[in-house]
Amino acid sequence: MTFFRLLTVGVFVLPTTLLAQVMQKPLDLVEWRFAGDRFQCHMETPLKFDGHARINVQSGKTPELLIETFQRPAAFDSAWLSINDEVWRVNAEVERWLDGDAKGEFGVRFYDATAIKSLLTKMEQGSWAQVSVLDKQTGKPVSWDIPAVNFSHSLQEMKQCMANLLPMSFSQAQDNQFYFGTNGTQLRTADKRVLDDLAQYIRWDSSLTQILVDGHTDDQGHALSNIDLSRQRANQVRDYLVSQGVKGQKIQVRAHGQRFPQANNLDAEGRNKNRRVQVRLVQGGAS
C-alpha cells in the first residue's frame, strides 16, 4: 500500500472562533463501532450528515485516521488534525497535531504511527479530535469534530486487537529473498527473524495454497554442484519454516542453481545478489 506523505508539524494553537464551519454530530447520537481480526483493526464513528471517521491499523502498516464525507470540499489547500483538550470550554484553543492530505474524491487521511497512538490515548482521556481543511474556493476552513463520546469500550477492543496483529501484511509477506555467503547454506540471524514473522503470517492466512521456495547460486563452480548447493539453501529455508509451524505439504522446493541470475555475475556485488533463496506465497489459483 502506498500512502500520501504527511509531515508532522510544530505544535501551535488555533482559536476555534477562526473556524468558519464546524460540523458536529449531536452527542446523543455519537457511537463508535469496532471491528478487527489478526490482519486489521479499526474503529469508526459516523459524521454529521454523511460519511465517517475511521481509525485504521493494518498488519505491518502505519496506523491512519481517515474521514470520508461528501461534505469535503472538492479542492483544498491544506488539511490538518487538531486536538481539543478542553471540550467543555467555549472557544477553546485546539492543538494542531498532524498534517494530512486528500484520499480519493471524498477522503482526508492522516498517518503517523506515534501521532495516531498518542491520539488514541488523548481521546481515552476525554480529548476530542478535529479534522479541518482549508477550502480552496472560499479560503475558509471546514472542520469536523470527532468526539470521544461512547469511545472507551471500542478503544479497549481496539487495543487488544492491535496487540495481536500479525507482524506483516500480505504485500510484505508475499515475496522475500534471503542471501547466503559463498558456498554457504546457513541462515543468518536477521533472516531467521524475518522467517519467524513470515511463518506467523503463513499460519494465519487460510487463503494461501502454496509456498514456493526457490534456491539459487552465483556462477562460481560447476553447474551441477550449484544445483545441489541451491537445493541445500532452499531446504534450509523450508526446514526453518516447518520448525516454526508451517505445514510442509504446502511448501514446494525448487533448485535452480546458477540458471536464473538476478544480477551480473561479473563482480562480487552481483554474485552476492545471486546467492539467494526466494520465498513466494500463492493465494487461491495464483502462481
N, C-alpha and C positions, 0 to 999 in steps of 0.2 A: 504494500500500500504506500502511495506517495502522498505526503502531507504538504500543505502550504507551509512555508517557512514563516514562523512567528517569532517576534523578538520580545523578551521581557523588557519592561521599561522602568525607569526610576520612579519611585513612589511619589505621587503628589496627590492633592485633594481637589475635588471639584464640587462646588456648591450645587445641590440638586436643583436650585432655582434656575440655573443656567440651562437645564434640560427642557427643551420646548415641549416634548411629548413623552410621557412615561406611561407605559401600558402595564397594568397590574390586574391580575385576576382577583375577584372577590375572595377574601381569605377563607371564607367558609366553604369555598369550592376547590381550594388547593389540595391536591393529593400527589403523592409520589408513589410510583409503581416500580418495583424491582423485577428484573429477570436476569438469569445467568446460568452458566454451566462452566465446564473446565476450559472453554475456549474464549468466552467473553462474558463480561458483566456490565449491566447498565441499569441506571435508574432514570426515570423520566417523569416530567410533570407537564400538564397542558398549559399553554399560554393563553392570554386573553384573546378572544375572538377565534383564533385558529392556531394550529401548529403546536410545537412542544419544545421544551428544553431537555436535553439528554446528556447525562454524564456517562461516557462510554470508555471501558477499558477492555482491550483485547490481548490475548496471549502474545507476549513478545513485542508489543507495540506501545507507543506513547499514549497515555490517557488523554482524552479530549472532552471538551464541553462543546456541544453543538446546539444551536437553536435553528429551527426551520419553521418559517411562517410566511404566508402570503403578504403580511404587513411589511415585510422588509423592503426598503427602497430598492428599486432596480439597480441603481448605481449609488455607491457611497465612497467617500474619500478615505475613511478610516473606520476601524471598529475597535472597541476596547471592552474589557471586562473589569468591572469595579466591585468593591466590597463595601457594604454599609454595615458598620459595627453598632450603630445607634439607630435602629429602625423605628424606635418609639419617638425620636426627635424630629420635629418639623424642620424641613430644610437642613437635614443633617448633611455633613460632609461625607463624601464617599471616596474611598481609596482606590485609585486606578491600579489595577493588578496585572493585566496582561493584554497585549495587542493581539488582534485576530484578523481574519480575512474571510472573503466570501467562499462558500462551498455551494456550487451549483447556482441555480436561479433564485432559491429562496432561503439559503442557509448562511449562517455565520459560524465559523469554527475557531476554537482556541485549543492549542495543545502544548502542554509543557508538564512533564511528569511531576516535578516538585510543586509547581503552582497549583495544579489540579488537586493533588493530595492535600495541600495546605488549605485549598478552598473547601474541601470536604470537612476538614477539622473545624474551620471557622463557622461553617454552616451548622455543624453539630452543636457549636457553642451559641448559636442563635443569630449569627450574622446572615444577611441576605446578599445574594449576588445580583448584579445588574449588568445587562448587556446593552451596549449603545453603539449606534452607527451614526456617522455624520452624512446626512442626506446630501448628495451632490447637487440636486436640483434646487433645494430650498436653502442649503447652507446651515440647516439646523439639525441638532441631534434628535434621534428617535431612540427610545430606551424601553427595555422590557425588564421589569422586576422578576427575580426568581426567588420567591420566599422560602425560608427554611421552616415552613409550616407542615406539620404531619410528615416530618423528614426523618426522624430518628430511627423508626423501625426499619424502613427501607435501607437506611445507611448501614445498620448493623448487618443486614443480609448482604449488602454490597461489600462490606469489609471482609466478611467471611468468604465470599466468592473470590475477591481479589487475592486473598491469601492462598487460594487453591488453584489459581490459574496455571495452565501449563507454561513452561518456560519459553516456548517458541510457538509461532504461528505456522500454518501450513506453508506459506510463502518462504519462511525461513528454514523449514524442515525439508522441503521437497527436493533440494539439490545441494549436497555438501561434498566437499573434497578434503581428503586427508593425505598429507605428504610424508615421504619417507626419505631417509638418508641413502647414500649409495650402498646398494646391496642389502639395505635394511628392511626388516619386516616387523619391527616392534612399534607399537603405537606410542606416541608422545603423551605426556600427562595432560597437556592442554587439549589434545584431540579426544582423550577419554572423557573429559568434562563435557565437550560438545556431544559426544556419543551418549553420555548419560541423559542429557536433555532430549536428544533425538529419540532415544529408546522410550522415554516417558511419553513423548508425543505419540509415537507409533502405537503404544499400548492403549491409548485412549481414542485414537481416530479409527472408528469402525468402518469408515469408507475406504480404507486402504486395502488393496487387493494384492499388492506385490511390493517388495523392496528389492531394487536392483543394486547389486554390489559389483562394481567393475574395477578390476585391478589392472594397473598399467606400470610400465617401466620406461626408462630412457633407452637409448640405442647402444649403450655400452655392453659389451659381452655378446654371447651367442644368442641368436633369436630364440632357439628352443629353450635355452636356460632362462631367458627372460619371460617366456610363457609360464614356466614353473614359479619364478620369482613373483610374478604378478598374481598368481593364484594364491601363493602363501600370504601375500599382503591382503588380498580380498578375504581370505579365510580368517585372518586376524580380526578384521572388522566384523565379519559375520559372527565369529565366536564371541566377541565382546558384546554385541547387541543381544545375542541369545542369553549371555550371562546376566544381562540386565532385564530379562523377562520378555524379550521379543520372540514370537513364535518362529522357529526355524523353518517351518514349511512355507512361510511367506517370503523367505529370502532366496533370491536367485543369484548365485555367484558366477561371474564370467571373468575369464582370464584372457587379456588381450596382448600381453607382452608389450612390445615396442610399436605395435601397428598403428595406434591412434594417438600420436603426439598432439598436445595442445600448444606446444611452443617449439621453437627451433632447438635441435639437439647440438648445435654447433658450439654453444658456450655453456658454462656451469649454471647460469641463471635459468636458461631454457630447460636443461636437464633436470634441475630441481623441480620445476613445474610438472614435468612428465612423470616423475616417480610418485604416483598417486593412486588412491582408491576413491572412486566416485560413488556416492550413495544417493539413489533417487527413489522417491516414493511415488507409487502409482495408485491413483484413485479410480474406482469403477473400471471402465473399459479403456482408460487412457493408457498410453505406452510411451 
